[in-house]
Amino acid sequence: MGGRAIVLPALLSVVFLLGGQIGAGIVLTALVAVVIVSRAEVRERNIAGGYARTRGYLQLAKAAALLSI
C-alpha cells in the first residue's frame, strides 16, 4: 500500500488550489503534509547530529502544517 493512499488527497488538493478554492486547498495540503511527516522514518547515518537535525526539520514541517490548518 505504501504511499499510494496519499496520492488521491494530494491530487485533490491540487485541484482545489487550481479551481480557486484556496482555503480548502491549503487545509487539504496541510493534512497531507501532516500524514506524510507523521509516517516518515529517519535513517540514521554516521553524521554527528544528523538524526536530531532531521527529526527537528520533520517536527518543524508538522508544526507549520498544523498552524496553517
Phi, psi and omega in degrees: 000302171054233185269002182291334183288341183267350184293316182298311177297326178294317178293323178295323177294324176294319178298317178299314181296317180288334180276358177096358177271075188296315182299312180294323179294318179293317180295315181292322176297318179294321177295320176298318179297320179297317180295315181296314182293324180292328182269353184292140176246133181267126176273130183276127178244171181271053177239130182298123178078004183296317181294313182295321180295316180294318177298322178297318178296320179294319178293324177294318178295320179294318179295320179295321178294317179293325178293323181288337177289000000 
